[in-house]
Amino acid sequence: MIASVSTAMSDDRNTRWLVLLSLALNLFFVGIAGALAVRHYTEAPAAGTALVDRSAAARIERLAAAAPRGVRLRQHGDLHLGQVLRSDGQWLIFDFEGEPARTLAARREKHCPYKDVAGMLRSFAYAAAAAEKKGAVPADRRGPARKAFLEGYRSRARALLPDDPATGQALLASLELEKLLYELRYEVGHRPDWVEIPARDLLREEP
């Protein structure tokens, strides 16, 4: 599905620097409010903040050391479960305007294929957390969805992805962290009641 959204590809020598810059900007703009939200959702605030710092640092260092591989291509830019429909046995993707908070130039930027993948993986996490927030019995809902999605995507988009699994994993983990930080900043500013979802996931994610 997503692998066929765009075939406008180019060399990926700048991809890791795009991700590093975006991570740095998101870490900066999360700011004091985001830090307070993360500290609120852990029993040991100082330890929670330190955990976030270590996680971000570990991913950034891993990404900075990765060799450029794969391609860059046009992105959907705001891919999540609310942007897809199932009709007559087919998946339909719509609303290609990208993230409204970003400039038009930023939305048109070519990027690593994993950027949209990271958005969908975070959407699985949100859907699972929302179900529990509304009273569903706690269960591993995101794990099976994540596994099936990644297996399907990689089977169809192998030629677009880094040939080194470690580099691919570093890119995906960094892009998921970028998306998570964006979510935290968004919820602090627009939906305070939902801050707990990205805040807790930020503390839970493995570096």
C-alpha positions as CSV (number, residue, x, y, z in Angstrom):
1,M,0.0,0.0,0.0
2,I,2.4,2.7,1.2
3,A,5.3,1.3,-0.8
4,S,3.5,2.3,-4.0
5,V,2.4,5.8,-2.9
6,S,5.4,7.5,-4.6
7,T,8.2,6.5,-6.9
8,A,9.9,9.9,-7.0
9,M,13.3,8.7,-5.5
10,S,16.7,10.3,-5.1
11,D,20.1,9.6,-3.4
12,D,19.8,9.3,0.4
13,R,23.0,11.0,1.5
14,N,21.2,13.8,3.3
15,T,18.5,11.6,5.0
16,R,20.3,11.0,8.3
17,W,21.0,14.8,8.6
18,L,17.3,15.6,7.9
19,V,16.3,13.2,10.7
20,L,19.0,14.6,13.1
21,L,17.9,18.2,12.5
22,S,14.2,17.3,12.9
23,L,15.0,15.4,16.2
24,A,17.0,18.4,17.5
25,L,14.2,20.9,16.7
26,N,11.5,18.7,18.2
27,L,13.6,18.2,21.4
28,F,14.0,21.9,21.6
29,F,10.4,22.9,21.0
30,V,8.9,20.3,23.4
31,G,10.3,22.7,26.0
32,I,9.3,23.1,29.6
33,A,5.7,22.1,29.2
34,G,6.6,18.8,27.6
35,A,9.2,18.1,30.2
36,L,6.7,18.7,32.9
37,A,4.2,16.4,31.2
38,V,6.7,13.6,31.1
39,R,7.7,14.1,34.7
40,H,4.1,14.0,35.7
41,Y,3.6,10.5,34.3
42,T,6.4,8.8,36.1
43,E,6.7,8.0,39.8
44,A,10.3,9.3,39.8
45,P,10.3,12.6,37.9
46,A,14.1,13.1,37.8
47,A,14.7,9.5,36.8
48,G,12.1,9.8,34.1
49,T,13.6,12.9,32.6
50,A,17.0,11.3,32.7
51,L,15.7,8.2,30.9
52,V,14.2,10.4,28.1
53,D,17.6,12.2,27.7
54,R,19.5,8.9,27.5
55,S,17.0,7.4,25.1
56,A,17.2,10.4,22.7
57,A,21.0,10.7,23.0
58,A,21.4,7.0,22.2
59,R,19.3,7.2,19.1
60,I,20.9,10.3,17.8
61,E,24.4,8.9,18.3
62,R,23.4,5.7,16.5
63,L,21.9,7.6,13.6
64,A,24.9,9.9,13.3
65,A,27.2,6.9,13.0
66,A,25.0,5.2,10.3
67,A,26.3,5.2,6.7
68,P,24.0,6.8,4.1
69,R,21.9,4.1,2.4
70,G,18.5,3.7,0.7
71,V,16.6,6.4,-1.1
72,R,14.5,9.5,-0.4
73,L,11.0,10.0,-1.8
74,R,7.9,12.1,-1.5
75,Q,5.9,11.5,1.7
76,H,2.3,11.4,2.6
77,G,3.5,13.4,5.6
78,D,0.7,12.7,8.1
79,L,0.0,9.0,7.7
80,H,-2.1,7.4,10.4
81,L,-5.2,5.2,10.7
82,G,-7.5,8.1,10.2
83,Q,-6.1,8.7,6.8
84,V,-6.9,5.2,5.3
85,L,-10.1,3.5,4.3
86,R,-10.9,-0.2,3.5
87,S,-13.2,-0.5,0.5
88,D,-14.0,-3.5,-1.8
89,G,-10.9,-5.3,-0.6
90,Q,-8.6,-2.4,-1.1
91,W,-6.9,0.1,1.1
92,L,-7.4,3.7,0.1
93,I,-5.0,6.5,1.3
94,F,-6.2,10.1,1.3
95,D,-5.4,13.6,2.7
96,F,-1.9,14.1,1.2
97,E,-1.5,17.7,2.6
98,G,1.0,16.6,5.2
99,E,1.2,17.8,8.8
100,P,-0.7,21.1,9.0
101,A,1.8,22.6,11.5
102,R,4.7,22.3,9.0
103,T,5.5,24.7,6.2
104,L,4.7,23.8,2.6
105,A,8.4,23.6,1.8
106,A,8.9,21.1,4.7
107,R,5.9,19.0,3.6
108,R,7.3,18.8,0.0
109,E,10.7,17.6,1.2
110,K,11.8,14.2,0.1
111,H,12.6,11.9,3.1
112,C,13.4,8.4,4.1
113,P,10.5,5.9,3.3
114,Y,10.4,5.0,7.0
115,K,9.0,8.5,7.9
116,D,5.4,7.5,6.9
117,V,6.0,4.0,8.4
118,A,6.9,5.7,11.8
119,G,3.7,7.7,11.6
120,M,1.6,4.6,11.1
121,L,3.4,2.7,13.9
122,R,2.7,5.5,16.3
123,S,-1.0,5.4,15.2
124,F,-1.2,1.8,16.3
125,A,0.2,2.8,19.7
126,Y,-2.4,5.6,19.9
127,A,-5.3,3.3,18.9
128,A,-4.3,0.7,21.6
129,A,-3.9,3.4,24.3
130,A,-7.2,5.0,23.3
131,A,-9.0,1.7,23.6
132,E,-7.7,1.3,27.2
133,K,-8.4,4.9,28.0
134,K,-12.1,4.2,27.1
135,G,-12.2,1.1,29.3
136,A,-10.9,-1.8,27.2
137,V,-9.1,-4.6,29.1
138,P,-5.3,-3.9,28.9
139,A,-3.7,-6.1,26.3
140,D,-0.9,-6.1,23.7
141,R,-2.9,-4.6,20.8
142,R,-0.1,-2.7,19.2
143,G,2.5,-5.4,19.1
144,P,0.8,-7.8,16.5
145,A,-0.3,-4.8,14.4
146,R,3.2,-3.4,14.3
147,K,4.8,-6.8,13.4
148,A,2.3,-7.5,10.6
149,F,2.6,-4.0,9.2
150,L,6.4,-4.0,9.2
151,E,6.6,-7.4,7.6
152,G,4.2,-6.4,4.8
153,Y,5.9,-3.1,4.2
154,R,9.4,-4.5,4.0
155,S,8.3,-7.3,1.7
156,R,7.0,-4.8,-0.8
157,A,9.5,-1.9,-0.4
158,R,12.8,-3.7,0.1
159,A,14.4,-1.8,-2.8
160,L,13.7,1.5,-1.2
161,L,15.1,0.7,2.2
162,P,18.7,0.6,3.5
163,D,20.3,-2.7,2.8
164,D,21.9,-2.8,6.2
165,P,19.3,-3.8,8.9
166,A,21.1,-1.9,11.6
167,T,21.0,1.3,9.6
168,G,17.3,0.8,8.8
169,Q,16.5,0.1,12.5
170,A,18.4,3.3,13.5
171,L,16.4,5.4,11.0
172,L,13.1,3.9,12.0
173,A,13.7,4.3,15.8
174,S,14.8,7.9,15.3
175,L,11.8,8.7,13.1
176,E,9.5,7.1,15.7
177,L,11.1,9.2,18.4
178,E,10.7,12.3,16.2
179,K,7.0,11.6,15.8
180,L,6.5,10.9,19.5
181,L,8.1,14.2,20.4
182,Y,5.8,15.9,17.9
183,E,2.8,14.2,19.5
184,L,3.9,15.3,22.9
185,R,4.2,19.0,21.8
186,Y,0.8,18.8,20.0
187,E,-1.0,17.3,23.0
188,V,0.4,19.8,25.4
189,G,-0.8,22.6,23.2
190,H,-4.2,21.2,22.1
191,R,-5.4,18.2,24.0
192,P,-3.9,18.1,27.5
193,D,-6.2,15.2,28.5
194,W,-4.3,13.0,25.9
195,V,-0.7,14.0,27.0
196,E,-0.4,10.8,29.0
197,I,-0.2,8.7,25.8
198,P,2.9,10.1,24.2
199,A,4.4,10.9,27.7
200,R,4.2,7.3,28.9
201,D,5.3,5.9,25.6
202,L,8.3,8.2,25.6
203,L,9.4,6.7,28.9
204,R,8.6,3.2,27.8
205,E,10.3,3.2,24.4
206,E,13.6,1.3,24.2
207,P,16.6,3.4,23.0
